[in-house]
Amino acid sequence: MTLFLIIVAAVILWLGSLYCWPFAPCTKCSGSGRNAGSNRQRFGDCARCGGSGRRQRFGSRAVHRSVRGGVGYRRTRGRK
């Protein structure tokens, strides 16, 4: 029973961290946003993150969708 409660608490903390910090540094460029071949004279964006230096963490999209849907968040997409 105690092990079950520890696992549930760990999952709740992980979901909370996904909601608060949905992005992590890109694994290819280590968060710099630069291509591996970039130098001072020429600069290229990272192909994986597009130059932002961030990637979305696994599960963060689902957490945000469930929270927005659960509290009555309605997205209109420009319709009135």
PDB file of N, CA, C and O in Angstrom:
ATOM      1  N   MET A   1       0.821  -1.193   0.000  1.00  0.00           N
ATOM      2  CA  MET A   1       0.000   0.000   0.000  1.00  0.00           C
ATOM      3  C   MET A   1       0.868   1.262   0.000  1.00  0.00           C
ATOM      4  O   MET A   1       0.569   2.229  -0.700  1.00  0.00           O
ATOM      5  N   THR A   2       1.933   1.241   0.782  1.00  0.00           N
ATOM      6  CA  THR A   2       2.813   2.399   0.848  1.00  0.00           C
ATOM      7  C   THR A   2       3.512   2.633  -0.496  1.00  0.00           C
ATOM      8  O   THR A   2       3.651   3.773  -0.939  1.00  0.00           O
ATOM      9  N   LEU A   3       3.942   1.565  -1.127  1.00  0.00           N
ATOM     10  CA  LEU A   3       4.584   1.685  -2.426  1.00  0.00           C
ATOM     11  C   LEU A   3       3.624   2.286  -3.453  1.00  0.00           C
ATOM     12  O   LEU A   3       4.030   3.107  -4.276  1.00  0.00           O
ATOM     13  N   PHE A   4       2.371   1.885  -3.407  1.00  0.00           N
ATOM     14  CA  PHE A   4       1.361   2.427  -4.314  1.00  0.00           C
ATOM     15  C   PHE A   4       1.195   3.931  -4.103  1.00  0.00           C
ATOM     16  O   PHE A   4       1.108   4.679  -5.076  1.00  0.00           O
ATOM     17  N   LEU A   5       1.151   4.379  -2.871  1.00  0.00           N
ATOM     18  CA  LEU A   5       1.005   5.805  -2.581  1.00  0.00           C
ATOM     19  C   LEU A   5       2.226   6.603  -3.042  1.00  0.00           C
ATOM     20  O   LEU A   5       2.088   7.733  -3.509  1.00  0.00           O
ATOM     21  N   ILE A   6       3.406   6.027  -2.914  1.00  0.00           N
ATOM     22  CA  ILE A   6       4.629   6.688  -3.377  1.00  0.00           C
ATOM     23  C   ILE A   6       4.601   6.831  -4.900  1.00  0.00           C
ATOM     24  O   ILE A   6       4.975   7.875  -5.434  1.00  0.00           O
ATOM     25  N   ILE A   7       4.161   5.787  -5.596  1.00  0.00           N
ATOM     26  CA  ILE A   7       4.084   5.838  -7.054  1.00  0.00           C
ATOM     27  C   ILE A   7       3.055   6.869  -7.503  1.00  0.00           C
ATOM     28  O   ILE A   7       3.309   7.620  -8.445  1.00  0.00           O
ATOM     29  N   VAL A   8       1.904   6.917  -6.849  1.00  0.00           N
ATOM     30  CA  VAL A   8       0.864   7.895  -7.194  1.00  0.00           C
ATOM     31  C   VAL A   8       1.372   9.313  -6.952  1.00  0.00           C
ATOM     32  O   VAL A   8       1.131  10.203  -7.768  1.00  0.00           O
ATOM     33  N   ALA A   9       2.064   9.528  -5.853  1.00  0.00           N
ATOM     34  CA  ALA A   9       2.609  10.859  -5.554  1.00  0.00           C
ATOM     35  C   ALA A   9       3.657  11.263  -6.594  1.00  0.00           C
ATOM     36  O   ALA A   9       3.708  12.420  -7.009  1.00  0.00           O
ATOM     37  N   ALA A  10       4.482  10.316  -7.008  1.00  0.00           N
ATOM     38  CA  ALA A  10       5.502  10.615  -8.017  1.00  0.00           C
ATOM     39  C   ALA A  10       4.863  10.974  -9.352  1.00  0.00           C
ATOM     40  O   ALA A  10       5.332  11.883 -10.037  1.00  0.00           O
ATOM     41  N   VAL A  11       3.806  10.276  -9.726  1.00  0.00           N
ATOM     42  CA  VAL A  11       3.110  10.573 -10.984  1.00  0.00           C
ATOM     43  C   VAL A  11       2.445  11.948 -10.916  1.00  0.00           C
ATOM     44  O   VAL A  11       2.479  12.695 -11.894  1.00  0.00           O
ATOM     45  N   ILE A  12       1.852  12.285  -9.795  1.00  0.00           N
ATOM     46  CA  ILE A  12       1.216  13.599  -9.639  1.00  0.00           C
ATOM     47  C   ILE A  12       2.264  14.707  -9.722  1.00  0.00           C
ATOM     48  O   ILE A  12       2.022  15.734 -10.356  1.00  0.00           O
ATOM     49  N   LEU A  13       3.407  14.519  -9.100  1.00  0.00           N
ATOM     50  CA  LEU A  13       4.481  15.513  -9.184  1.00  0.00           C
ATOM     51  C   LEU A  13       5.004  15.646 -10.609  1.00  0.00           C
ATOM     52  O   LEU A  13       5.290  16.754 -11.062  1.00  0.00           O
ATOM     53  N   TRP A  14       5.131  14.527 -11.320  1.00  0.00           N
ATOM     54  CA  TRP A  14       5.596  14.562 -12.703  1.00  0.00           C
ATOM     55  C   TRP A  14       4.600  15.310 -13.590  1.00  0.00           C
ATOM     56  O   TRP A  14       5.005  16.107 -14.436  1.00  0.00           O
ATOM     57  N   LEU A  15       3.311  15.061 -13.404  1.00  0.00           N
ATOM     58  CA  LEU A  15       2.293  15.765 -14.185  1.00  0.00           C
ATOM     59  C   LEU A  15       2.289  17.256 -13.868  1.00  0.00           C
ATOM     60  O   LEU A  15       2.097  18.080 -14.762  1.00  0.00           O
ATOM     61  N   GLY A  16       2.497  17.605 -12.609  1.00  0.00           N
ATOM     62  CA  GLY A  16       2.588  19.017 -12.245  1.00  0.00           C
ATOM     63  C   GLY A  16       3.787  19.697 -12.871  1.00  0.00           C
ATOM     64  O   GLY A  16       3.700  20.849 -13.295  1.00  0.00           O
ATOM     65  N   SER A  17       4.908  18.991 -12.932  1.00  0.00           N
ATOM     66  CA  SER A  17       6.090  19.580 -13.563  1.00  0.00           C
ATOM     67  C   SER A  17       5.895  19.732 -15.062  1.00  0.00           C
ATOM     68  O   SER A  17       6.416  20.674 -15.661  1.00  0.00           O
ATOM     69  N   LEU A  18       5.149  18.817 -15.679  1.00  0.00           N
ATOM     70  CA  LEU A  18       4.841  18.949 -17.105  1.00  0.00           C
ATOM     71  C   LEU A  18       3.977  20.173 -17.364  1.00  0.00           C
ATOM     72  O   LEU A  18       4.143  20.847 -18.381  1.00  0.00           O
ATOM     73  N   TYR A  19       3.068  20.464 -16.462  1.00  0.00           N
ATOM     74  CA  TYR A  19       2.210  21.625 -16.640  1.00  0.00           C
ATOM     75  C   TYR A  19       3.000  22.920 -16.446  1.00  0.00           C
ATOM     76  O   TYR A  19       2.816  23.873 -17.203  1.00  0.00           O
ATOM     77  N   CYS A  20       3.868  22.964 -15.452  1.00  0.00           N
ATOM     78  CA  CYS A  20       4.624  24.191 -15.159  1.00  0.00           C
ATOM     79  C   CYS A  20       5.777  24.407 -16.127  1.00  0.00           C
ATOM     80  O   CYS A  20       6.048  25.544 -16.515  1.00  0.00           O
ATOM     81  N   TRP A  21       6.456  23.348 -16.521  1.00  0.00           N
ATOM     82  CA  TRP A  21       7.612  23.443 -17.403  1.00  0.00           C
ATOM     83  C   TRP A  21       7.432  22.499 -18.584  1.00  0.00           C
ATOM     84  O   TRP A  21       8.001  21.407 -18.582  1.00  0.00           O
ATOM     85  N   PRO A  22       6.646  22.894 -19.605  1.00  0.00           N
ATOM     86  CA  PRO A  22       6.367  21.978 -20.710  1.00  0.00           C
ATOM     87  C   PRO A  22       7.525  21.817 -21.693  1.00  0.00           C
ATOM     88  O   PRO A  22       7.501  20.903 -22.517  1.00  0.00           O
ATOM     89  N   PHE A  23       8.528  22.675 -21.628  1.00  0.00           N
ATOM     90  CA  PHE A  23       9.634  22.602 -22.585  1.00  0.00           C
ATOM     91  C   PHE A  23      10.936  22.249 -21.887  1.00  0.00           C
ATOM     92  O   PHE A  23      11.148  22.569 -20.718  1.00  0.00           O
ATOM     93  N   ALA A  24      11.805  21.575 -22.641  1.00  0.00           N
ATOM     94  CA  ALA A  24      13.137  21.197 -22.170  1.00  0.00           C
ATOM     95  C   ALA A  24      14.130  21.592 -23.261  1.00  0.00           C
ATOM     96  O   ALA A  24      13.723  21.843 -24.396  1.00  0.00           O
ATOM     97  N   PRO A  25      15.419  21.653 -22.941  1.00  0.00           N
ATOM     98  CA  PRO A  25      16.401  21.979 -23.983  1.00  0.00           C
ATOM     99  C   PRO A  25      16.427  20.921 -25.090  1.00  0.00           C
ATOM    100  O   PRO A  25      16.244  19.730 -24.838  1.00  0.00           O
ATOM    101  N   CYS A  26      16.655  21.382 -26.303  1.00  0.00           N
ATOM    102  CA  CYS A  26      16.763  20.475 -27.447  1.00  0.00           C
ATOM    103  C   CYS A  26      17.948  19.536 -27.223  1.00  0.00           C
ATOM    104  O   CYS A  26      19.013  19.960 -26.776  1.00  0.00           O
ATOM    105  N   THR A  27      17.750  18.268 -27.537  1.00  0.00           N
ATOM    106  CA  THR A  27      18.823  17.295 -27.309  1.00  0.00           C
ATOM    107  C   THR A  27      19.903  17.365 -28.382  1.00  0.00           C
ATOM    108  O   THR A  27      21.042  16.964 -28.138  1.00  0.00           O
ATOM    109  N   LYS A  28      19.566  17.862 -29.552  1.00  0.00           N
ATOM    110  CA  LYS A  28      20.553  17.906 -30.641  1.00  0.00           C
ATOM    111  C   LYS A  28      21.514  19.080 -30.486  1.00  0.00           C
ATOM    112  O   LYS A  28      22.721  18.922 -30.666  1.00  0.00           O
ATOM    113  N   CYS A  29      20.980  20.269 -30.151  1.00  0.00           N
ATOM    114  CA  CYS A  29      21.832  21.464 -30.063  1.00  0.00           C
ATOM    115  C   CYS A  29      22.114  21.874 -28.615  1.00  0.00           C
ATOM    116  O   CYS A  29      22.777  22.884 -28.385  1.00  0.00           O
ATOM    117  N   SER A  30      21.630  21.121 -27.655  1.00  0.00           N
ATOM    118  CA  SER A  30      21.805  21.400 -26.219  1.00  0.00           C
ATOM    119  C   SER A  30      21.243  22.759 -25.809  1.00  0.00           C
ATOM    120  O   SER A  30      21.753  23.398 -24.889  1.00  0.00           O
ATOM    121  N   GLY A  31      20.198  23.190 -26.491  1.00  0.00           N
ATOM    122  CA  GLY A  31      19.531  24.431 -26.129  1.00  0.00           C
ATOM    123  C   GLY A  31      20.097  25.683 -26.745  1.00  0.00           C
ATOM    124  O   GLY A  31      19.596  26.773 -26.469  1.00  0.00           O
ATOM    125  N   SER A  32      21.135  25.573 -27.579  1.00  0.00           N
ATOM    126  CA  SER A  32      21.720  26.772 -28.172  1.00  0.00           C
ATOM    127  C   SER A  32      20.943  27.246 -29.390  1.00  0.00           C
ATOM    128  O   SER A  32      20.957  28.437 -29.699  1.00  0.00           O
ATOM    129  N   GLY A  33      20.268  26.341 -30.089  1.00  0.00           N
ATOM    130  CA  GLY A  33      19.533  26.696 -31.288  1.00  0.00           C
ATOM    131  C   GLY A  33      20.377  26.726 -32.541  1.00  0.00           C
ATOM    132  O   GLY A  33      19.863  27.000 -33.626  1.00  0.00           O
ATOM    133  N   ARG A  34      21.657  26.450 -32.415  1.00  0.00           N
ATOM    134  CA  ARG A  34      22.567  26.491 -33.563  1.00  0.00           C
ATOM    135  C   ARG A  34      22.797  25.106 -34.133  1.00  0.00           C
ATOM    136  O   ARG A  34      22.723  24.095 -33.435  1.00  0.00           O
ATOM    137  N   ASN A  35      23.074  25.097 -35.414  1.00  0.00           N
ATOM    138  CA  ASN A  35      23.444  23.880 -36.108  1.00  0.00           C
ATOM    139  C   ASN A  35      24.838  23.446 -35.631  1.00  0.00           C
ATOM    140  O   ASN A  35      25.635  24.277 -35.197  1.00  0.00           O
ATOM    141  N   ALA A  36      25.119  22.169 -35.714  1.00  0.00           N
ATOM    142  CA  ALA A  36      26.420  21.669 -35.253  1.00  0.00           C
ATOM    143  C   ALA A  36      27.581  22.256 -36.048  1.00  0.00           C
ATOM    144  O   ALA A  36      28.682  22.380 -35.511  1.00  0.00           O
ATOM    145  N   GLY A  37      27.367  22.622 -37.314  1.00  0.00           N
ATOM    146  CA  GLY A  37      28.425  23.174 -38.146  1.00  0.00           C
ATOM    147  C   GLY A  37      28.515  24.685 -38.118  1.00  0.00           C
ATOM    148  O   GLY A  37      29.264  25.267 -38.902  1.00  0.00           O
ATOM    149  N   SER A  38      27.775  25.336 -37.241  1.00  0.00           N
ATOM    150  CA  SER A  38      27.780  26.795 -37.207  1.00  0.00           C
ATOM    151  C   SER A  38      29.055  27.326 -36.564  1.00  0.00           C
ATOM    152  O   SER A  38      29.623  26.701 -35.668  1.00  0.00           O
ATOM    153  N   ASN A  39      29.489  28.478 -37.031  1.00  0.00           N
ATOM    154  CA  ASN A  39      30.616  29.169 -36.424  1.00  0.00           C
ATOM    155  C   ASN A  39      30.365  30.669 -36.494  1.00  0.00           C
ATOM    156  O   ASN A  39      29.233  31.084 -36.740  1.00  0.00           O
ATOM    157  N   ARG A  40      31.368  31.479 -36.289  1.00  0.00           N
ATOM    158  CA  ARG A  40      31.178  32.929 -36.275  1.00  0.00           C
ATOM    159  C   ARG A  40      30.774  33.500 -37.624  1.00  0.00           C
ATOM    160  O   ARG A  40      29.961  34.422 -37.700  1.00  0.00           O
ATOM    161  N   GLN A  41      31.342  32.952 -38.682  1.00  0.00           N
ATOM    162  CA  GLN A  41      31.082  33.498 -40.012  1.00  0.00           C
ATOM    163  C   GLN A  41      29.708  33.091 -40.548  1.00  0.00           C
ATOM    164  O   GLN A  41      29.047  33.877 -41.227  1.00  0.00           O
ATOM    165  N   ARG A  42      29.285  31.885 -40.248  1.00  0.00           N
ATOM    166  CA  ARG A  42      27.978  31.454 -40.749  1.00  0.00           C
ATOM    167  C   ARG A  42      27.209  30.788 -39.612  1.00  0.00           C
ATOM    168  O   ARG A  42      27.756  30.043 -38.798  1.00  0.00           O
ATOM    169  N   PHE A  43      25.935  31.091 -39.600  1.00  0.00           N
ATOM    170  CA  PHE A  43      25.069  30.624 -38.529  1.00  0.00           C
ATOM    171  C   PHE A  43      23.920  29.841 -39.151  1.00  0.00           C
ATOM    172  O   PHE A  43      23.274  30.316 -40.084  1.00  0.00           O
ATOM    173  N   GLY A  44      23.674  28.672 -38.648  1.00  0.00           N
ATOM    174  CA  GLY A  44      22.558  27.868 -39.127  1.00  0.00           C
ATOM    175  C   GLY A  44      21.703  27.413 -37.962  1.00  0.00           C
ATOM    176  O   GLY A  44      22.214  27.087 -36.890  1.00  0.00           O
ATOM    177  N   ASP A  45      20.402  27.393 -38.178  1.00  0.00           N
ATOM    178  CA  ASP A  45      19.486  26.939 -37.133  1.00  0.00           C
ATOM    179  C   ASP A  45      19.528  25.424 -37.001  1.00  0.00           C
ATOM    180  O   ASP A  45      19.795  24.708 -37.967  1.00  0.00           O
ATOM    181  N   CYS A  46      19.263  24.956 -35.812  1.00  0.00           N
ATOM    182  CA  CYS A  46      19.182  23.520 -35.543  1.00  0.00           C
ATOM    183  C   CYS A  46      18.011  22.942 -36.345  1.00  0.00           C
ATOM    184  O   CYS A  46      16.930  23.528 -36.387  1.00  0.00           O
ATOM    185  N   ALA A  47      18.234  21.805 -36.968  1.00  0.00           N
ATOM    186  CA  ALA A  47      17.189  21.193 -37.793  1.00  0.00           C
ATOM    187  C   ALA A  47      16.070  20.614 -36.945  1.00  0.00           C
ATOM    188  O   ALA A  47      14.926  20.564 -37.398  1.00  0.00           O
ATOM    189  N   ARG A  48      16.367  20.177 -35.731  1.00  0.00           N
ATOM    190  CA  ARG A  48      15.345  19.535 -34.903  1.00  0.00           C
ATOM    191  C   ARG A  48      14.420  20.543 -34.236  1.00  0.00           C
ATOM    192  O   ARG A  48      13.205  20.346 -34.232  1.00  0.00           O
ATOM    193  N   CYS A  49      14.963  21.614 -33.675  1.00  0.00           N
ATOM    194  CA  CYS A  49      14.123  22.570 -32.937  1.00  0.00           C
ATOM    195  C   CYS A  49      13.826  23.831 -33.729  1.00  0.00           C
ATOM    196  O   CYS A  49      13.046  24.670 -33.278  1.00  0.00           O
ATOM    197  N   GLY A  50      14.430  23.983 -34.898  1.00  0.00           N
ATOM    198  CA  GLY A  50      14.183  25.150 -35.722  1.00  0.00           C
ATOM    199  C   GLY A  50      14.818  26.424 -35.202  1.00  0.00           C
ATOM    200  O   GLY A  50      14.409  27.517 -35.593  1.00  0.00           O
ATOM    201  N   GLY A  51      15.806  26.311 -34.331  1.00  0.00           N
ATOM    202  CA  GLY A  51      16.507  27.472 -33.802  1.00  0.00           C
ATOM    203  C   GLY A  51      15.971  27.978 -32.480  1.00  0.00           C
ATOM    204  O   GLY A  51      16.520  28.931 -31.927  1.00  0.00           O
ATOM    205  N   SER A  52      14.916  27.372 -31.953  1.00  0.00           N
ATOM    206  CA  SER A  52      14.354  27.847 -30.687  1.00  0.00           C
ATOM    207  C   SER A  52      15.171  27.352 -29.488  1.00  0.00           C
ATOM    208  O   SER A  52      15.201  28.006 -28.446  1.00  0.00           O
ATOM    209  N   GLY A  53      15.825  26.210 -29.635  1.00  0.00           N
ATOM    210  CA  GLY A  53      16.607  25.647 -28.540  1.00  0.00           C
ATOM    211  C   GLY A  53      15.764  24.866 -27.548  1.00  0.00           C
ATOM    212  O   GLY A  53      16.270  24.421 -26.518  1.00  0.00           O
ATOM    213  N   ARG A  54      14.469  24.694 -27.853  1.00  0.00           N
ATOM    214  CA  ARG A  54      13.580  23.989 -26.935  1.00  0.00           C
ATOM    215  C   ARG A  54      12.871  22.845 -27.650  1.00  0.00           C
ATOM    216  O   ARG A  54      12.702  22.857 -28.869  1.00  0.00           O
ATOM    217  N   ARG A  55      12.469  21.875 -26.871  1.00  0.00           N
ATOM    218  CA  ARG A  55      11.634  20.783 -27.366  1.00  0.00           C
ATOM    219  C   ARG A  55      10.524  20.559 -26.350  1.00  0.00           C
ATOM    220  O   ARG A  55      10.681  20.860 -25.167  1.00  0.00           O
ATOM    221  N   GLN A  56       9.414  20.036 -26.817  1.00  0.00           N
ATOM    222  CA  GLN A  56       8.301  19.804 -25.909  1.00  0.00           C
ATOM    223  C   GLN A  56       8.510  18.482 -25.198  1.00  0.00           C
ATOM    224  O   GLN A  56       8.840  17.476 -25.827  1.00  0.00           O
ATOM    225  N   ARG A  57       8.319  18.482 -23.883  1.00  0.00           N
ATOM    226  CA  ARG A  57       8.511  17.273 -23.088  1.00  0.00           C
ATOM    227  C   ARG A  57       7.400  16.272 -23.355  1.00  0.00           C
ATOM    228  O   ARG A  57       6.272  16.645 -23.678  1.00  0.00           O
ATOM    229  N   PHE A  58       7.734  15.001 -23.217  1.00  0.00           N
ATOM    230  CA  PHE A  58       6.771  13.928 -23.450  1.00  0.00           C
ATOM    231  C   PHE A  58       5.620  14.036 -22.455  1.00  0.00           C
ATOM    232  O   PHE A  58       5.841  14.042 -21.244  1.00  0.00           O
ATOM    233  N   GLY A  59       4.406  14.120 -22.958  1.00  0.00           N
ATOM    234  CA  GLY A  59       3.217  14.168 -22.118  1.00  0.00           C
ATOM    235  C   GLY A  59       2.703  15.559 -21.823  1.00  0.00           C
ATOM    236  O   GLY A  59       1.578  15.703 -21.343  1.00  0.00           O
ATOM    237  N   SER A  60       3.497  16.600 -22.097  1.00  0.00           N
ATOM    238  CA  SER A  60       3.060  17.954 -21.734  1.00  0.00           C
ATOM    239  C   SER A  60       1.871  18.414 -22.570  1.00  0.00           C
ATOM    240  O   SER A  60       1.001  19.127 -22.071  1.00  0.00           O
ATOM    241  N   ARG A  61       1.828  18.019 -23.816  1.00  0.00           N
ATOM    242  CA  ARG A  61       0.708  18.403 -24.680  1.00  0.00           C
ATOM    243  C   ARG A  61      -0.599  17.790 -24.165  1.00  0.00           C
ATOM    244  O   ARG A  61      -1.630  18.462 -24.141  1.00  0.00           O
ATOM    245  N   ALA A  62      -0.562  16.540 -23.761  1.00  0.00           N
ATOM    246  CA  ALA A  62      -1.765  15.874 -23.244  1.00  0.00           C
ATOM    247  C   ALA A  62      -2.213  16.489 -21.921  1.00  0.00           C
ATOM    248  O   ALA A  62      -3.412  16.626 -21.678  1.00  0.00           O
ATOM    249  N   VAL A  63      -1.267  16.859 -21.071  1.00  0.00           N
ATOM    250  CA  VAL A  63      -1.613  17.477 -19.795  1.00  0.00           C
ATOM    251  C   VAL A  63      -2.309  18.808 -20.018  1.00  0.00           C
ATOM    252  O   VAL A  63      -3.321  19.093 -19.378  1.00  0.00           O
ATOM    253  N   HIS A  64      -1.777  19.631 -20.922  1.00  0.00           N
ATOM    254  CA  HIS A  64      -2.381  20.935 -21.175  1.00  0.00           C
ATOM    255  C   HIS A  64      -3.753  20.794 -21.827  1.00  0.00           C
ATOM    256  O   HIS A  64      -4.665  21.560 -21.515  1.00  0.00           O
ATOM    257  N   ARG A  65      -3.911  19.838 -22.717  1.00  0.00           N
ATOM    258  CA  ARG A  65      -5.218  19.637 -23.342  1.00  0.00           C
ATOM    259  C   ARG A  65      -6.249  19.184 -22.325  1.00  0.00           C
ATOM    260  O   ARG A  65      -7.393  19.637 -22.372  1.00  0.00           O
ATOM    261  N   SER A  66      -5.876  18.302 -21.407  1.00  0.00           N
ATOM    262  CA  SER A  66      -6.836  17.822 -20.421  1.00  0.00           C
ATOM    263  C   SER A  66      -7.204  18.912 -19.424  1.00  0.00           C
ATOM    264  O   SER A  66      -8.358  18.995 -19.003  1.00  0.00           O
ATOM    265  N   VAL A  67      -6.248  19.744 -19.041  1.00  0.00           N
ATOM    266  CA  VAL A  67      -6.548  20.826 -18.096  1.00  0.00           C
ATOM    267  C   VAL A  67      -7.442  21.858 -18.758  1.00  0.00           C
ATOM    268  O   VAL A  67      -8.413  22.311 -18.152  1.00  0.00           O
ATOM    269  N   ARG A  68      -7.135  22.233 -19.979  1.00  0.00           N
ATOM    270  CA  ARG A  68      -7.961  23.225 -20.676  1.00  0.00           C
ATOM    271  C   ARG A  68      -9.364  22.706 -20.910  1.00  0.00           C
ATOM    272  O   ARG A  68     -10.324  23.468 -20.792  1.00  0.00           O
ATOM    273  N   GLY A  69      -9.511  21.453 -21.234  1.00  0.00           N
ATOM    274  CA  GLY A  69     -10.830  20.881 -21.481  1.00  0.00           C
ATOM    275  C   GLY A  69     -11.617  20.670 -20.209  1.00  0.00           C
ATOM    276  O   GLY A  69     -12.847  20.715 -20.224  1.00  0.00           O
ATOM    277  N   GLY A  70     -10.920  20.438 -19.098  1.00  0.00           N
ATOM    278  CA  GLY A  70     -11.594  20.127 -17.843  1.00  0.00           C
ATOM    279  C   GLY A  70     -12.145  21.331 -17.108  1.00  0.00           C
ATOM    280  O   GLY A  70     -13.087  21.185 -16.330  1.00  0.00           O
ATOM    281  N   VAL A  71     -11.599  22.508 -17.323  1.00  0.00           N
ATOM    282  CA  VAL A  71     -12.053  23.681 -16.568  1.00  0.00           C
ATOM    283  C   VAL A  71     -12.926  24.605 -17.402  1.00  0.00           C
ATOM    284  O   VAL A  71     -13.140  25.757 -17.025  1.00  0.00           O
ATOM    285  N   GLY A  72     -13.428  24.124 -18.520  1.00  0.00           N
ATOM    286  CA  GLY A  72     -14.329  24.915 -19.333  1.00  0.00           C
ATOM    287  C   GLY A  72     -13.644  25.829 -20.318  1.00  0.00           C
ATOM    288  O   GLY A  72     -14.253  26.781 -20.805  1.00  0.00           O
ATOM    289  N   TYR A  73     -12.404  25.562 -20.619  1.00  0.00           N
ATOM    290  CA  TYR A  73     -11.684  26.365 -21.604  1.00  0.00           C
ATOM    291  C   TYR A  73     -12.229  26.051 -22.978  1.00  0.00           C
ATOM    292  O   TYR A  73     -12.275  24.888 -23.378  1.00  0.00           O
ATOM    293  N   ARG A  74     -12.643  27.071 -23.704  1.00  0.00           N
ATOM    294  CA  ARG A  74     -13.201  26.867 -25.043  1.00  0.00           C
ATOM    295  C   ARG A  74     -12.377  27.665 -26.050  1.00  0.00           C
ATOM    296  O   ARG A  74     -12.155  28.865 -25.885  1.00  0.00           O
ATOM    297  N   ARG A  75     -11.944  26.991 -27.063  1.00  0.00           N
ATOM    298  CA  ARG A  75     -11.148  27.623 -28.099  1.00  0.00           C
ATOM    299  C   ARG A  75     -12.040  27.891 -29.298  1.00  0.00           C
ATOM    300  O   ARG A  75     -12.683  26.977 -29.816  1.00  0.00           O
ATOM    301  N   THR A  76     -12.081  29.144 -29.742  1.00  0.00           N
ATOM    302  CA  THR A  76     -13.018  29.506 -30.809  1.00  0.00           C
ATOM    303  C   THR A  76     -12.380  29.508 -32.189  1.00  0.00           C
ATOM    304  O   THR A  76     -13.106  29.406 -33.177  1.00  0.00           O
ATOM    305  N   ARG A  77     -11.078  29.617 -32.310  1.00  0.00           N
ATOM    306  CA  ARG A  77     -10.352  29.639 -33.580  1.00  0.00           C
ATOM    307  C   ARG A  77     -10.873  30.718 -34.516  1.00  0.00           C
ATOM    308  O   ARG A  77     -11.061  30.476 -35.708  1.00  0.00           O
ATOM    309  N   GLY A  78     -11.104  31.898 -33.980  1.00  0.00           N
ATOM    310  CA  GLY A  78     -11.467  33.025 -34.809  1.00  0.00           C
ATOM    311  C   GLY A  78     -12.941  33.119 -35.161  1.00  0.00           C
ATOM    312  O   GLY A  78     -13.335  34.059 -35.852  1.00  0.00           O
ATOM    313  N   ARG A  79     -13.762  32.198 -34.723  1.00  0.00           N
ATOM    314  CA  ARG A  79     -15.196  32.271 -35.002  1.00  0.00           C
ATOM    315  C   ARG A  79     -15.899  33.057 -33.930  1.00  0.00           C
ATOM    316  O   ARG A  79     -15.481  33.058 -32.772  1.00  0.00           O
ATOM    317  N   LYS A  80     -16.968  33.728 -34.311  1.00  0.00           N
ATOM    318  CA  LYS A  80     -17.735  34.507 -33.318  1.00  0.00           C
ATOM    319  C   LYS A  80     -19.111  33.959 -33.131  1.00  0.00           C
ATOM    320  O   LYS A  80     -19.885  34.492 -32.337  1.00  0.00           O
TER     321      LYS A  80
END
